[in-house]
């Protein structure tokens, strides 16, 4: 099983990054949005990886912080929570916020995540209760890999952000509304627009 990958960022297509290793193999890896927003084209990085194997497909999910990967692995063990939902959770909430929601029986915080209803939130809280004690309190690390200058035009940026939000489970109309609101706040790059749109969606 693949546990980590080190390589150069060859291309970014939110929320997927392709890392080219020294051996010349390029790996497409799907990341939570906060981690994706810290990557830059051409940067050499190391990611902790979860190698997800199913009968019909194999996927790689990457994380800058090992703790995020550990939380992801606990989430996907819960009945009804697949890899996509776990990724959406870590794109909407930090590992610390997930831990806090579980410890405080805060269903409202969890149902902010697209695809999670009240029953699923209750199941997550029940199954994770007492199992996140070793993870401490985490906050997103801003600026670890600052993006280089964005050469994308505005239409391409909007298309990438909309695609990323839909992949996370948001409806097309929700994504488009959030993007419009984020643009009005001055977000003008892919990473900035993604972050701003997620903030908007958290409040919708």
N, C-alpha and C positions, 0 to 999 in steps of 0.2 A: 504493500500500500504506500502511496505517496504521502509524505508527511510535511514536506516543505519544498519550495522551489525558489531558486535564485536565478535571476536573469535580467535582461534589459527589456523595458517596456517598448514593444514594437508598434502596437496600436491600441487605441481605446475606443470602445463602442459600448457606452453605458448600458448595463453595469458590468460589462465583460472587458477584461484586459488580456492581451496576449503577451506572455513573457518568453523571450528567446534565450535559451540557456547557452552556456559555453559550448555544449556539444552540438549546437545547431538545431535543437528541437524546440519548436514553439508551442507553448501550452496556453490554451484559452481557459481563463479562470474567471468565475463569476464572484463578485465581491459585494458586501453591503455598501450602500451608497456613501456613508461617511469615509470608508476606506478607499473606495474608488476615487473620491474627490481629492485624495491626497497623492494620487499617482501623477507622474509627468512623463510625457513621451521622451524616450531616450534615457530615462533614469534607470540605474541599476538597483534593484530592490530584492528583498527576500520576503516571501509570504509563507505563513503557516497555512497548510492546505488540508482540507478534508476531501478524500477521494470517495465519492459517492457512487456506489455500484448498484445497478438495477439489472433486471433480466434483459431489458431492451436498450439500456444506455449506461454510459459512464460519464460522470460530470466531476469537475473540480471546483471547489468553493474555497476562496482565499481570504485570509485575514491578516492584517498588520499586527494585531495583538493576539497572542496565544490564548489569552483569556476569552476573547470573543469566539475563537474556535471551540474552546471547551464548552462554553454556554450553548453554542450552536449544536454541538453533539448531544448535549443533554435535551435540548428542545426536540430534536428529530426522533428521539426515543419515545416521545409522548404520542399516544394513539391519536391520529387525526392531525398531527402537525408534521408536515413533510418538509423537505429541504427548502422549497420555495417560500413556504410560510415562515420558517425559521429565519431565512435571509431577510424577508420583509420585516420581521420583528427587529432584527439588528440594524436595519436601515432606518427604522422609525424611532426606535428607542436604543439607548446605550445599554451595555451589559449591566451597568449600575442601576439604571432605571428599571430594567426587567427584574433585577434582584429586589429592589425596593417595592415594586408592585406585588411581587410574590409574598414578601415578608409582611406587607400591610393589607393583603387580601384586596388589592386595588384592581378590580375588574375593569373599571373605566379606563385606566391607563392602557390596558392590553387591547381593548376593543378599538382603540385608535388605529391599530394595525389593520390594513386591508385584509379581508378574508377571515378575521377573527370575530366571532360572535360571543355572546354571553356564555354559552355552554362551553365553548372551546377555552375561553378565558378562565372559567372555573376549573376546567380540567388541568390547564397549565399550572395554575396556582396550587392545586391539590397535589399534582405529581412532583412539582419542584420544591415544595415546602421543605425547608431544612437541607436542601441539596446544593445551595449556592453560597453556603457560609464561607467557603474557602476562597471565594472569588473577590472579596473586598469590594471597594467602591471604585468604579471606573468612570472616567470621562473621556470623551473623544479627544484625540491628540491633533490639534490644528497645526498645519504648517510643516508636517513631517516631510512631505514631498510636495513642495510648492509647484503648482502647474506652471509650465512655461507659457509664454505669450500665446493666446488663442488666435489661431489663424482661421478658424471656422467662421463662416458668415452666420448672420443671425438666424436664418431659416434652418441651417444645418444644426445649430445649437438647439433650437426649439425641438426639432425632430428627434435628436438624440435624447433630450430630457424627457420628452413625451414617451418615447419608447421605453426608457428606463422605468418610468413611473407605472406604465401599463404592465411591464414585466413583474413589477412588485405587487400587482393585484389591484391597482386603482383603475377605475373606469375612465374611458377616454374623455368624457366630459369633465370629470373631476380633475384629471391631469391638465387639460387645456385651461380650465378656470384658474387652477393654482399657478400655472405658468404665466398667465396674463397678470395676475396679482403680483407675482414675483418680479416680473419685468417692470412693473410700475414702481417697485422699490429700488430699481437701479441695477438689478442683477444682469450682467451682460456677458458672462462666460459660462461654459458648460458646468463647471464645478459650482460656481456661485449660484447659477440658476437652479441646479439640482437641490442645493441646500435650502435656498429660499422657498422653492416650491414645496419641499417636504415640511418646512415650517408652516406654510399656508395650509397644507392638508391636515396637519395635526390640529389645526384650529377650526376646520370646517365641520 
